[in-house]
Amino acid sequence: MWPVVVLAVIQFGDGVLCVGPVRFVRECFEGVGFPRRWWWVTPPVKFAAAAGLVAGIWVPVLGAVTVWALVGYFVVAISTHVRARDFGRNLFLNAVGMLVVCVLVGLYSFVL
């Protein structure tokens, strides 16, 4: 279950970065046109994902649902970047990179 723990730590860290948010997260939100009035939603979503992944160590179905929900989250994030024509680091390193990580964790930890 170590990949699940690593993904939970990443999600928790991402949640911390979204509080405020830090400059590169703010630029990402602005780059895709994410309304400022909704920025407050992202930290609780990230923290809930981290909690769901950790709880999934003891309740595997919860971990599986959480990791596949994250896959959906990053598919939506990628489509938002494409719609905004934001084809830089935020799309490829952050959104696509996290999608790949989530799919690999889901497959390794809950499918294979």
C-alpha positions in Angstrom: 0.0 0.0 0.0 3.0 2.3 0.0 2.0 3.9 -3.4 -1.4 4.9 -1.8 0.5 6.5 1.1 2.8 8.4 -1.3 -0.2 9.7 -3.3 -2.0 10.7 0.0 1.1 12.7 1.0 1.2 14.4 -2.5 -2.5 15.3 -2.2 -2.1 16.7 1.3 0.9 18.7 0.1 -1.1 20.0 -2.9 -3.9 21.0 -0.5 -1.5 23.0 1.6 -0.2 24.7 -1.6 -3.7 25.6 -2.6 -4.4 27.4 0.7 -3.8 31.0 -0.2 -2.8 29.8 -2.8 1.0 29.9 -3.6 2.0 31.8 -6.7 2.3 29.0 -9.2 -1.1 27.5 -8.1 -2.6 31.0 -8.4 -1.2 31.4 -11.9 -2.5 28.0 -12.8 -6.0 28.9 -11.6 -5.9 32.2 -13.5 -4.5 30.5 -16.6 -7.5 28.3 -17.0 -10.0 30.9 -15.9 -11.0 29.2 -12.7 -13.2 31.8 -10.9 -11.5 33.3 -7.8 -14.7 32.8 -5.8 -14.2 29.0 -6.0 -10.5 28.8 -5.1 -11.4 28.0 -1.5 -12.9 24.7 -2.6 -9.6 23.1 -3.8 -7.9 22.6 -0.4 -10.8 20.7 1.2 -11.1 18.6 -1.9 -7.3 17.7 -1.8 -7.4 17.1 2.0 -10.5 14.8 1.5 -8.7 12.9 -1.2 -5.7 12.4 1.1 -8.0 11.2 3.9 -9.8 8.9 1.6 -6.6 7.4 0.4 -5.3 6.9 4.0 -8.6 5.4 5.1 -8.4 3.1 2.0 -5.5 1.3 3.6 -8.0 -0.2 6.0 -11.1 0.0 3.8 -9.7 -0.9 0.3 -12.9 -0.1 -1.6 -12.7 3.5 -0.2 -9.1 3.8 -1.4 -10.1 2.5 -4.8 -13.0 4.9 -5.1 -10.8 7.8 -4.0 -8.0 7.0 -6.5 -10.4 6.6 -9.4 -12.1 9.9 -8.4 -8.7 11.5 -8.6 -8.3 10.1 -12.0 -11.6 11.8 -13.0 -10.4 15.0 -11.3 -7.2 15.1 -13.4 -9.1 14.3 -16.6 -11.3 17.3 -16.0 -8.2 19.4 -15.1 -6.5 18.4 -18.4 -9.6 19.2 -20.4 -9.8 22.6 -18.6 -6.2 23.3 -19.6 -6.8 22.3 -23.2 -10.0 24.4 -23.4 -8.0 27.4 -22.1 -5.2 26.6 -24.5 -2.8 26.4 -21.5 -0.2 24.0 -23.0 2.6 24.7 -20.7 4.1 23.2 -17.5 0.7 23.3 -15.7 -0.8 21.0 -18.2 2.0 18.5 -18.9 3.9 18.4 -15.7 1.2 18.9 -13.2 -2.1 17.7 -14.6 -0.9 14.9 -17.0 1.8 13.9 -14.6 -0.7 13.5 -11.7 -3.1 11.7 -14.0 -0.4 9.1 -14.8 0.6 8.8 -11.1 -3.1 8.3 -10.1 -3.7 5.7 -12.8 -0.5 3.8 -11.9 -1.4 3.8 -8.2 -5.0 2.7 -9.0 -3.8 -0.2 -11.1 -0.9 -1.3 -8.9 -2.8 -1.0 -5.6 -6.4 -1.9 -6.4 -6.5 -3.8 -9.7 -3.4 -5.9 -10.2 
